[in-house]
Amino acid sequence: MVKIRLSRFGSKHNPHYRIVVTDSRRKRDGAYIEKIGYYDPRKTTPDWLKVDVERAKHWLSLGAQPTDTARRLLRQAGVFRQEG
């Protein structure tokens, strides 16, 4: 199953996360299919959340399942906004 989830990078006590599309059987920080954004939980920069909305919608249309945290971040980025 393909998942949209967070992959941790950054240094100790300073986490940053990539929002990635990956196979659910892969390790958390292992190889991924595509990076669709990033997230800085400490909000140290004005662009603390960036998501490629078109690519996220593409993967969701193909059946990728976001984790709870990824779903919350995608919602904040406007991926799940209602059309019309």
N, CA, C and O atoms as a GROMACS GRO file, in nm:
protein
  336
    1MET      N    1   0.084  -0.118   0.000
    1MET     CA    2   0.000   0.000   0.000
    1MET      C    3   0.089   0.124   0.000
    1MET      O    4   0.190   0.130   0.070
    2VAL      N    5   0.050   0.222  -0.079
    2VAL     CA    6   0.125   0.347  -0.086
    2VAL      C    7   0.070   0.443   0.019
    2VAL      O    8  -0.051   0.460   0.032
    3LYS      N    9   0.162   0.505   0.094
    3LYS     CA   10   0.125   0.597   0.201
    3LYS      C   11   0.187   0.734   0.177
    3LYS      O   12   0.292   0.746   0.114
    4ILE      N   13   0.120   0.835   0.227
    4ILE     CA   14   0.178   0.969   0.237
    4ILE      C   15   0.208   0.988   0.384
    4ILE      O   16   0.117   0.988   0.467
    5ARG      N   17   0.335   1.005   0.417
    5ARG     CA   18   0.374   1.015   0.558
    5ARG      C   19   0.495   1.106   0.574
    5ARG      O   20   0.550   1.157   0.477
    6LEU      N   21   0.536   1.123   0.700
    6LEU     CA   22   0.650   1.210   0.731
    6LEU      C   23   0.776   1.127   0.743
    6LEU      O   24   0.775   1.016   0.797
    7SER      N   25   0.886   1.182   0.693
    7SER     CA   26   1.018   1.120   0.704
    7SER      C   27   1.107   1.221   0.775
    7SER      O   28   1.122   1.334   0.729
    8ARG      N   29   1.166   1.182   0.887
    8ARG     CA   30   1.242   1.275   0.970
    8ARG      C   31   1.382   1.299   0.915
    8ARG      O   32   1.449   1.206   0.869
    9PHE      N   33   1.424   1.424   0.920
    9PHE     CA   34   1.562   1.460   0.895
    9PHE      C   35   1.593   1.580   0.982
    9PHE      O   36   1.507   1.623   1.059
   10GLY      N   37   1.711   1.633   0.972
   10GLY     CA   38   1.752   1.740   1.063
   10GLY      C   39   1.846   1.683   1.168
   10GLY      O   40   1.884   1.566   1.161
   11SER      N   41   1.883   1.765   1.263
   11SER     CA   42   1.977   1.720   1.365
   11SER      C   43   1.904   1.685   1.494
   11SER      O   44   1.783   1.705   1.507
   12LYS      N   45   1.979   1.633   1.589
   12LYS     CA   46   1.922   1.599   1.718
   12LYS      C   47   1.862   1.724   1.784
   12LYS      O   48   1.924   1.830   1.782
   13HIS      N   49   1.744   1.711   1.839
   13HIS     CA   50   1.671   1.820   1.905
   13HIS      C   51   1.628   1.931   1.809
   13HIS      O   52   1.583   2.037   1.853
   14ASN      N   53   1.641   1.908   1.680
   14ASN     CA   54   1.597   2.005   1.579
   14ASN      C   55   1.535   1.930   1.461
   14ASN      O   56   1.591   1.929   1.351
   15PRO      N   57   1.420   1.868   1.483
   15PRO     CA   58   1.363   1.785   1.377
   15PRO      C   59   1.300   1.868   1.265
   15PRO      O   60   1.244   1.975   1.288
   16HIS      N   61   1.312   1.816   1.146
   16HIS     CA   62   1.241   1.865   1.029
   16HIS      C   63   1.188   1.740   0.961
   16HIS      O   64   1.243   1.631   0.978
   17TYR      N   65   1.082   1.755   0.886
   17TYR     CA   66   1.022   1.638   0.822
   17TYR      C   67   0.998   1.664   0.675
   17TYR      O   68   0.959   1.774   0.635
   18ARG      N   69   1.021   1.561   0.595
   18ARG     CA   70   0.981   1.563   0.455
   18ARG      C   71   0.844   1.497   0.449
   18ARG      O   72   0.819   1.398   0.519
   19ILE      N   73   0.756   1.548   0.368
   19ILE     CA   74   0.628   1.482   0.342
   19ILE      C   75   0.651   1.401   0.215
   19ILE      O   76   0.674   1.457   0.108
   20VAL      N   77   0.646   1.269   0.229
   20VAL     CA   78   0.685   1.181   0.120
   20VAL      C   79   0.575   1.080   0.087
   20VAL      O   80   0.488   1.050   0.168
   21VAL      N   81   0.583   1.031  -0.035
   21VAL     CA   82   0.499   0.920  -0.080
   21VAL      C   83   0.589   0.798  -0.080
   21VAL      O   84   0.694   0.798  -0.145
   22THR      N   85   0.549   0.693  -0.008
   22THR     CA   86   0.633   0.575   0.005
   22THR      C   87   0.549   0.450   0.021
   22THR      O   88   0.430   0.456   0.050
   23ASP      N   89   0.612   0.336   0.001
   23ASP     CA   90   0.547   0.208   0.028
   23ASP      C   91   0.539   0.191   0.179
   23ASP      O   92   0.635   0.220   0.250
   24SER      N   93   0.428   0.144   0.228
   24SER     CA   94   0.407   0.134   0.374
   24SER      C   95   0.503   0.036   0.440
   24SER      O   96   0.520   0.041   0.562
   25ARG      N   97   0.565  -0.052   0.363
   25ARG     CA   98   0.657  -0.151   0.422
   25ARG      C   99   0.799  -0.097   0.438
   25ARG      O  100   0.883  -0.163   0.498
   26ARG      N  101   0.825   0.020   0.386
   26ARG     CA  102   0.959   0.081   0.398
   26ARG      C  103   0.980   0.139   0.537
   26ARG      O  104   0.885   0.167   0.609
   27LYS      N  105   1.108   0.157   0.572
   27LYS     CA  106   1.142   0.221   0.699
   27LYS      C  107   1.097   0.367   0.697
   27LYS      O  108   1.079   0.426   0.590
   28ARG      N  109   1.078   0.424   0.816
   28ARG     CA  110   1.031   0.562   0.826
   28ARG      C  111   1.120   0.658   0.746
   28ARG      O  112   1.069   0.744   0.674
   29ASP      N  113   1.250   0.643   0.760
   29ASP     CA  114   1.343   0.734   0.693
   29ASP      C  115   1.408   0.668   0.571
   29ASP      O  116   1.511   0.716   0.523
   30GLY      N  117   1.349   0.561   0.522
   30GLY     CA  118   1.405   0.487   0.409
   30GLY      C  119   1.374   0.554   0.275
   30GLY      O  120   1.333   0.669   0.268
   31ALA      N  121   1.396   0.475   0.171
   31ALA     CA  122   1.373   0.525   0.035
   31ALA      C  123   1.225   0.560   0.016
   31ALA      O  124   1.137   0.496   0.074
   32TYR      N  125   1.200   0.661  -0.066
   32TYR     CA  126   1.063   0.702  -0.092
   32TYR      C  127   1.043   0.719  -0.242
   32TYR      O  128   1.140   0.731  -0.318
   33ILE      N  129   0.918   0.721  -0.284
   33ILE     CA  130   0.884   0.734  -0.424
   33ILE      C  131   0.897   0.879  -0.469
   33ILE      O  132   0.957   0.908  -0.572
   34GLU      N  133   0.841   0.970  -0.390
   34GLU     CA  134   0.845   1.112  -0.426
   34GLU      C  135   0.832   1.198  -0.301
   34GLU      O  136   0.756   1.166  -0.209
   35LYS      N  137   0.908   1.309  -0.298
   35LYS     CA  138   0.894   1.408  -0.192
   35LYS      C  139   0.794   1.511  -0.239
   35LYS      O  140   0.810   1.570  -0.346
   36ILE      N  141   0.688   1.535  -0.160
   36ILE     CA  142   0.586   1.631  -0.202
   36ILE      C  143   0.581   1.755  -0.113
   36ILE      O  144   0.498   1.843  -0.135
   37GLY      N  145   0.670   1.762  -0.013
   37GLY     CA  146   0.671   1.880   0.071
   37GLY      C  147   0.762   1.864   0.191
   37GLY      O  148   0.833   1.765   0.204
   38TYR      N  149   0.758   1.963   0.279
   38TYR     CA  150   0.834   1.956   0.404
   38TYR      C  151   0.759   2.029   0.514
   38TYR      O  152   0.668   2.108   0.488
   39TYR      N  153   0.801   2.001   0.637
   39TYR     CA  154   0.733   2.054   0.756
   39TYR      C  155   0.836   2.080   0.864
   39TYR      O  156   0.917   1.993   0.896
   40ASP      N  157   0.834   2.201   0.920
   40ASP     CA  158   0.921   2.238   1.031
   40ASP      C  159   0.833   2.256   1.155
   40ASP      O  160   0.767   2.359   1.168
   41PRO      N  161   0.830   2.157   1.246
   41PRO     CA  162   0.740   2.166   1.361
   41PRO      C  163   0.773   2.280   1.457
   41PRO      O  164   0.687   2.323   1.534
   42ARG      N  165   0.896   2.329   1.454
   42ARG     CA  166   0.933   2.439   1.543
   42ARG      C  167   0.895   2.574   1.486
   42ARG      O  168   0.904   2.676   1.555
   43LYS      N  169   0.853   2.577   1.361
   43LYS     CA  170   0.808   2.699   1.292
   43LYS      C  171   0.913   2.809   1.300
   43LYS      O  172   0.882   2.924   1.333
   44THR      N  173   1.038   2.773   1.270
   44THR     CA  174   1.148   2.869   1.279
   44THR      C  175   1.156   2.959   1.156
   44THR      O  176   1.227   3.060   1.160
   45THR      N  177   1.086   2.926   1.049
   45THR     CA  178   1.087   3.008   0.929
   45THR      C  179   0.944   3.040   0.888
   45THR      O  180   0.852   2.968   0.928
   46PRO      N  181   0.924   3.146   0.811
   46PRO     CA  182   0.787   3.179   0.768
   46PRO      C  183   0.723   3.070   0.683
   46PRO      O  184   0.601   3.052   0.685
   47ASP      N  185   0.804   2.997   0.609
   47ASP     CA  186   0.750   2.888   0.526
   47ASP      C  187   0.770   2.753   0.596
   47ASP      O  188   0.836   2.664   0.543
   48TRP      N  189   0.713   2.739   0.714
   48TRP     CA  190   0.730   2.619   0.796
   48TRP      C  191   0.658   2.497   0.740
   48TRP      O  192   0.686   2.384   0.780
   49LEU      N  193   0.565   2.519   0.648
   49LEU     CA  194   0.494   2.409   0.583
   49LEU      C  195   0.484   2.439   0.435
   49LEU      O  196   0.434   2.544   0.395
   50LYS      N  197   0.533   2.346   0.354
   50LYS     CA  198   0.523   2.363   0.208
   50LYS      C  199   0.483   2.229   0.149
   50LYS      O  200   0.545   2.126   0.176
   51VAL      N  201   0.377   2.232   0.068
   51VAL     CA  202   0.326   2.110   0.005
   51VAL      C  203   0.299   2.139  -0.142
   51VAL      O  204   0.239   2.241  -0.175
   52ASP      N  205   0.342   2.049  -0.229
   52ASP     CA  206   0.307   2.056  -0.371
   52ASP      C  207   0.165   2.001  -0.383
   52ASP      O  208   0.145   1.880  -0.391
   53VAL      N  209   0.067   2.091  -0.385
   53VAL     CA  210  -0.075   2.052  -0.379
   53VAL      C  211  -0.113   1.965  -0.498
   53VAL      O  212  -0.186   1.867  -0.481
   54GLU      N  213  -0.066   1.998  -0.617
   54GLU     CA  214  -0.101   1.919  -0.736
   54GLU      C  215  -0.052   1.776  -0.725
   54GLU      O  216  -0.124   1.682  -0.758
   55ARG      N  217   0.072   1.759  -0.678
   55ARG     CA  218   0.127   1.622  -0.666
   55ARG      C  219   0.057   1.546  -0.554
   55ARG      O  220   0.035   1.426  -0.565
   56ALA      N  221   0.022   1.615  -0.446
   56ALA     CA  222  -0.050   1.549  -0.338
   56ALA      C  223  -0.186   1.501  -0.387
   56ALA      O  224  -0.226   1.388  -0.358
   57LYS      N  225  -0.257   1.584  -0.461
   57LYS     CA  226  -0.387   1.544  -0.516
   57LYS      C  227  -0.371   1.428  -0.614
   57LYS      O  228  -0.455   1.338  -0.619
   58HIS      N  229  -0.263   1.431  -0.692
   58HIS     CA  230  -0.237   1.322  -0.786
   58HIS      C  231  -0.223   1.189  -0.712
   58HIS      O  232  -0.285   1.090  -0.750
   59TRP      N  233  -0.140   1.187  -0.608
   59TRP     CA  234  -0.118   1.062  -0.535
   59TRP      C  235  -0.243   1.018  -0.460
   59TRP      O  236  -0.270   0.898  -0.451
   60LEU      N  237  -0.319   1.111  -0.407
   60LEU     CA  238  -0.444   1.075  -0.341
   60LEU      C  239  -0.543   1.015  -0.440
   60LEU      O  240  -0.617   0.923  -0.406
   61SER      N  241  -0.545   1.067  -0.563
   61SER     CA  242  -0.635   1.013  -0.665
   61SER      C  243  -0.594   0.872  -0.706
   61SER      O  244  -0.678   0.794  -0.752
   62LEU      N  245  -0.466   0.839  -0.690
   62LEU     CA  246  -0.419   0.704  -0.722
   62LEU      C  247  -0.439   0.608  -0.605
   62LEU      O  248  -0.408   0.489  -0.617
   63GLY      N  249  -0.490   0.658  -0.492
   63GLY     CA  250  -0.521   0.570  -0.380
   63GLY      C  251  -0.423   0.574  -0.265
   63GLY      O  252  -0.432   0.492  -0.174
   64ALA      N  253  -0.329   0.668  -0.265
   64ALA     CA  254  -0.235   0.679  -0.153
   64ALA      C  255  -0.310   0.718  -0.026
   64ALA      O  256  -0.398   0.805  -0.030
   65GLN      N  257  -0.277   0.655   0.085
   65GLN     CA  258  -0.344   0.681   0.212
   65GLN      C  259  -0.254   0.765   0.302
   65GLN      O  260  -0.145   0.720   0.336
   66PRO      N  261  -0.296   0.886   0.340
   66PRO     CA  262  -0.212   0.967   0.431
   66PRO      C  263  -0.225   0.919   0.575
   66PRO      O  264  -0.331   0.871   0.616
   67THR      N  265  -0.117   0.932   0.651
   67THR     CA  266  -0.124   0.905   0.794
   67THR      C  267  -0.202   1.018   0.859
   67THR      O  268  -0.229   1.119   0.795
   68ASP      N  269  -0.237   1.003   0.986
   68ASP     CA  270  -0.316   1.106   1.055
   68ASP      C  271  -0.245   1.241   1.054
   68ASP      O  272  -0.307   1.344   1.026
   69THR      N  273  -0.116   1.241   1.086
   69THR     CA  274  -0.040   1.367   1.089
   69THR      C  275  -0.027   1.426   0.950
   69THR      O  276  -0.043   1.546   0.932
   70ALA      N  277   0.002   1.342   0.851
   70ALA     CA  278   0.013   1.391   0.714
   70ALA      C  279  -0.120   1.447   0.666
   70ALA      O  280  -0.123   1.548   0.596
   71ARG      N  281  -0.230   1.383   0.702
   71ARG     CA  282  -0.363   1.432   0.663
   71ARG      C  283  -0.388   1.572   0.722
   71ARG      O  284  -0.441   1.660   0.654
   72ARG      N  285  -0.350   1.591   0.849
   72ARG     CA  286  -0.368   1.722   0.914
   72ARG      C  287  -0.287   1.830   0.842
   72ARG      O  288  -0.335   1.940   0.820
   73LEU      N  289  -0.162   1.796   0.806
   73LEU     CA  290  -0.077   1.893   0.737
   73LEU      C  291  -0.128   1.921   0.596
   73LEU      O  292  -0.124   2.036   0.551
   74LEU      N  293  -0.174   1.819   0.527
   74LEU     CA  294  -0.229   1.839   0.392
   74LEU      C  295  -0.354   1.926   0.398
   74LEU      O  296  -0.377   2.008   0.310
   75ARG      N  297  -0.434   1.908   0.501
   75ARG     CA  298  -0.554   1.990   0.518
   75ARG      C  299  -0.514   2.137   0.539
   75ARG      O  300  -0.574   2.227   0.482
   76GLN      N  301  -0.411   2.160   0.622
   76GLN     CA  302  -0.364   2.298   0.646
   76GLN      C  303  -0.309   2.361   0.518
   76GLN      O  304  -0.320   2.482   0.499
   77ALA      N  305  -0.251   2.278   0.432
   77ALA     CA  306  -0.195   2.329   0.306
   77ALA      C  307  -0.301   2.351   0.200
   77ALA      O  308  -0.273   2.409   0.095
   78GLY      N  309  -0.424   2.306   0.226
   78GLY     CA  310  -0.533   2.330   0.132
   78GLY      C  311  -0.558   2.220   0.032
   78GLY      O  312  -0.627   2.242  -0.068
   79VAL      N  313  -0.505   2.102   0.055
   79VAL     CA  314  -0.525   1.991  -0.038
   79VAL      C  315  -0.670   1.943  -0.036
   79VAL      O  316  -0.722   1.903  -0.140
   80PHE      N  317  -0.735   1.947   0.080
   80PHE     CA  318  -0.870   1.894   0.094
   80PHE      C  319  -0.978   2.001   0.087
   80PHE      O  320  -1.091   1.976   0.129
   81ARG      N  321  -0.948   2.119   0.035
   81ARG     CA  322  -1.049   2.225   0.024
   81ARG      C  323  -1.158   2.183  -0.074
   81ARG      O  324  -1.131   2.116  -0.174
   82GLN      N  325  -1.280   2.223  -0.044
   82GLN     CA  326  -1.394   2.192  -0.131
   82GLN      C  327  -1.394   2.285  -0.252
   82GLN      O  328  -1.372   2.406  -0.239
   83GLU      N  329  -1.418   2.228  -0.368
   83GLU     CA  330  -1.428   2.307  -0.491
   83GLU      C  331  -1.568   2.366  -0.500
   83GLU      O  332  -1.666   2.300  -0.465
   84GLY      N  333  -1.578   2.491  -0.548
   84GLY     CA  334  -1.711   2.550  -0.570
   84GLY      C  335  -1.749   2.632  -0.459
   84GLY      O  336  -1.858   2.691  -0.460
   0.00000   0.00000   0.00000
